[in-house]
């Protein structure tokens, strides 16, 4: 089974890295990762992460 997660990083207070870390703790493994653009801000970081379990 695979799952796609869009990881967003706006600043230390607004991000969803905890969601990704929880999935990794549950046994999901990273299959691939690629950066994405178009988040709308200069300091925003957006990444597509494909996980597999």
Secondary structure as the mmCIF struct_conf table of DSSP 4:
data_model
#
loop_
_struct_conf.conf_type_id
_struct_conf.id
_struct_conf.beg_label_comp_id
_struct_conf.beg_label_asym_id
_struct_conf.beg_label_seq_id
_struct_conf.end_label_comp_id
_struct_conf.end_label_asym_id
_struct_conf.end_label_seq_id
STRN STRN1 UNK A 2 UNK A 11
TURN_TY1_P TURN_TY1_P1 UNK A 12 UNK A 13
STRN STRN2 UNK A 14 UNK A 15
HELX_RH_AL_P HELX_RH_AL_P1 UNK A 17 UNK A 25
TURN_TY1_P TURN_TY1_P2 UNK A 26 UNK A 27
STRN STRN3 UNK A 29 UNK A 36
BEND BEND1 UNK A 40 UNK A 41
TURN_TY1_P TURN_TY1_P3 UNK A 42 UNK A 43
STRN STRN4 UNK A 45 UNK A 52
#
